[in-house]
Amino acid sequence: MSKELILASSSPRRQELLKQVKIPFTLRKQGIDESQINTSDPEEKVKKLAKLKGRYTPILHKDEIILSADTIVSYNHKIFEKPRNKDDAFQMISALSGDKHEVFTGVMIRSSDDEIIFIERTTVEFWPLSTEEIYWYTSTNEPYDKAGAYGIQSLGAMLVKQIIGDYYNAVGLPISRVVRELKQFGVYPKE
């Protein structure tokens, strides 16, 4: 018997990816205080945030499976959160220009009697960008709800020279691995 997936995330990108691979889910947003996780190590932070979101989201019946995730951009071991304002976004994109950075996603899947946590890493390299290009990009609405101030799946694609690793991880969920792991919990794509 198939289990019911509960997505503990308000990210529209994670929702779109699950729909893309035809995995039905119910959204159960959680209002957690992410500031309680205060580590500067990006891998440790995404793991702890995914775990916090996953454990904070209640399992209401035994057939529910909770999926939680968090994505962080890291450049030279510094975490780039969502930008606070246009100047912050401009500084982030300027720093990433012409260089490589890492995108980490921590994922937690749990049932009433089991759980797994894993981290996926993708390396992204930006083209060298002019001040005008950065100014134009940060003048759009795109950077402000995304870690690292860009969305690789939309306008931010113009900034990217190459990626090494899972593209979908850079979008916000390593969907291929998530699908494989969900099967272990009895969650499958549906027609």
Summary of the structure (lengths in Angstrom):
residues: 191
radius of gyration: 16.9
end to end distance: 15.7
largest distance: 55.3
contacts: 597
relative contact order: 0.20
helix: 38%
strand: 26%
